[in-house]
Amino acid sequence: MSNGIQQPTPPGATAQVGGRYLLADGQEHPCRSRHVSLDEVEIVAPVSGVIGERVTVYLDQLGAVMGLISSITSEGFRVAVDVTPERRARLAARLEWLAEHGQGRTDQRGAIRIVPTHTEAAVHLVDGSVVPGTIIDLSMSGAAIKAPVQPVVGEQVTLGKRRAIVVRHFETGFAVRFVLPFCNETFSPHVML
């Protein structure tokens, strides 16, 4: 351990998702996670930083994870997670969601769906235009939207303030999968996009 390099991956949740990270000097780089738990994140990254350096990692489907670089690996580094209890609870819910979908539960239509109290949602398209949309139904992981346009499947859109990926079309609109799913604490019929 004198050289700061550790090889084995600690036990915990395997979550291999893409993202980016911001080092203390303001440099931002792309990355992907190899392992994510509530205590530690292992990152595959082109630039490692130094042990003890504060880093913020933004992971698709998980959100921001802050902490200190605890060790350097042959392909990147590990971060000792240092977040508030509230953010830790959100991370736990998102890790659980990823674990469920990683075990073959990919049919998002199987998720509990609601019709929210507020059904209006501005749809921000990749070209910068904004069109009105109506939420047909909503789950923790996605939504069906009635809209005058049908963005290309795979295109990223923003519904209100929530980023999403278009996953399919239907006659009057399209369905999306949220980049960051809702957690139990924030999902209710009164949620606003």
Stockholm file with secondary structure:
# STOCKHOLM 1.0

chainA/1-193         MSNGIQQPTPPGATAQVGGRYLLADGQEHPCRSRHVSLDEVEIVAPVSGVIGERVTVYLDQLGAVMGLISSITSEGFRVAVDVTPERRARLAARLEWLAEHGQGRTDQRGAIRIVPTHTEAAVHLVDGSVVPGTIIDLSMSGAAIKAPVQPVVGEQVTLGKRRAIVVRHFETGFAVRFVLPFCNETFSPHVML
#=GR chainA/1-193 SS CTTSBCCSCCSSCCCCCEEEEEETTSCEEEEEEEEECSSEEEEECSCCCCTTCEEEEEETTTEEEEEEEEEECSSEEEEEECCCHHHHHHHHHHHHHHHHHHTTCCCGGGSCCBCCSCCEEEEECTTSCEEEEEEEEECSSEEEEECSCCCCTTCEEEETTEEEEEEEEETTEEEEEESSCCCTTTCSTTCCC
#=GC SS_cons         CTTSBCCSCCSSCCCCCEEEEEETTSCEEEEEEEEECSSEEEEECSCCCCTTCEEEEEETTTEEEEEEEEEECSSEEEEEECCCHHHHHHHHHHHHHHHHHHTTCCCGGGSCCBCCSCCEEEEECTTSCEEEEEEEEECSSEEEEECSCCCCTTCEEEETTEEEEEEEEETTEEEEEESSCCCTTTCSTTCCC
//
